[in-house]
Amino acid sequence: MLRLRIKEVAEAKGLNRSQLQRKAGVTLALLNRYWKNSVGEIRLSELEKIARALDVRAIDLLIDE
């Protein structure tokens, strides 16, 4: 099962949810869902925005558990 690592990566880079939301240009509602891993589907375009804001690849935000 895949899990998002957005919270862990953001916190390691010193960013909170609000800072990342503004930097990535995504809605706070979407980021909250991704941050808490409460998603049924992931929009790749939105994941790419978040990854660019964190200066990582989108694949780096996913982990297989």
C-alpha positions in Angstrom: 0.0 0.0 0.0 1.3 3.4 -0.9 1.5 6.2 1.7 2.4 9.9 1.2 5.4 11.3 3.0 4.6 15.0 2.5 4.4 15.8 6.2 7.7 14.1 7.0 9.6 15.7 4.1 8.1 19.2 4.7 8.9 19.1 8.4 12.5 17.9 7.7 12.8 21.0 5.4 11.4 23.3 8.2 8.1 24.0 6.4 4.7 23.8 8.1 1.4 23.1 6.3 0.6 26.8 5.6 4.0 27.6 4.3 4.0 24.6 2.0 0.5 25.4 0.7 1.5 28.9 -0.3 4.8 27.8 -1.8 3.2 24.9 -3.8 0.1 26.9 -4.9 -2.4 24.2 -4.0 -5.5 24.5 -1.9 -5.2 24.1 1.8 -8.0 21.5 1.7 -6.1 19.3 -0.8 -2.8 19.7 1.1 -4.6 18.8 4.4 -5.8 15.5 2.8 -2.4 14.7 1.4 -0.7 15.7 4.7 -2.9 13.3 6.7 -2.9 10.6 4.1 -6.7 10.6 3.9 -6.9 10.2 0.1 -8.5 7.7 -2.2 -6.7 9.1 -5.2 -3.7 11.3 -5.8 -3.6 14.0 -8.6 -0.2 13.8 -10.1 -0.3 17.4 -11.2 -0.9 18.5 -7.6 1.8 16.1 -6.3 4.2 17.5 -8.8 3.5 21.1 -7.5 4.1 19.9 -3.9 7.3 18.1 -4.9 8.7 21.1 -6.7 8.0 23.3 -3.6 9.9 20.8 -1.5 12.7 20.5 -4.0 12.2 16.7 -4.4 10.9 14.3 -7.0 7.2 13.4 -6.8 8.2 9.7 -6.3 10.2 10.8 -3.2 6.9 11.7 -1.6 5.5 8.1 -1.8 6.5 5.1 0.2 5.3 1.5 -0.2 4.3 0.0 3.1 
